[in-house]
Amino acid sequence: MQKLIIALVAMASLAAGLYFSGIMRQEIPVTARVFEPVRAVKPFELTDHNDQPLTNAYFKDKWSLIFLGYTHCPDVCPTTLAKLANVYPKLKNAGIDNVQVLFVSVDPQRDTAERLKEYTAYFNEEFTSATGFHADLFPFVRSLGLMYSMTEDTTQEDYAVGHSGSIVLVNPQGGLHAMFKPIEEIGGIPNVDMAILKTDFQTLVGRF
């Protein structure tokens, strides 16, 4: 009888462990929008800050954080890139060595490869930046679940470009994995909370 009780207790403990383990595996990060199923990023070709082609091969074996913007952006872009520069080494120190950051300019008229290289290097020399013709940018941006819009008059030097403030995560297999949305505050600059991004990122990598 005692052996039967011990066996039942062991089985109950095992079942409880499997149940709670299942809950942990199914836990969804607090802020990230997780794409289930993961969507493949459609084939694309842009030009990076070294004036070299940038294609889907860029994502191979890397976790990629992608942010849209333009170098003349007065607030959201420099703030977000500065925050990414701050969290980037923390992700690496947390054991995610295969992480990279890609800044995609949606203002090819003003953002040359030379300007992009200087701009992103200011935040972190390891960051990649790229742009392309709108005919290439629009489908690429849409495939990431993001958007941007150009003003009708781009003859003025200080024209603005509307763009998403989210950060997209592409996994090492080149799949659209998650999206980190910015926090909107009245009177403030919409930005992604990097502390939450770091926590969610680690969770996603651990479950991959």
Secondary structure, 3 states (H helix, E strand, C coil): CHHHHHHHHHHHHHHHHHHHHHHHHHCCCCCCEEEEEEEECCCCEEEECCCCEEEHHHHCCCEEEEEEECCCCCCHHHHHHHHHHHHHHHHHHCCCCCEEEEEEECCCCCCCHHHHHHHHHHHCCCCEEEECCHHHHHHHHHHCCCCEEECCCCCCCCCCEEECCCEEEECCCCEEEEEECCECCCCCCCECCHHHHHHHHHHHHHHC
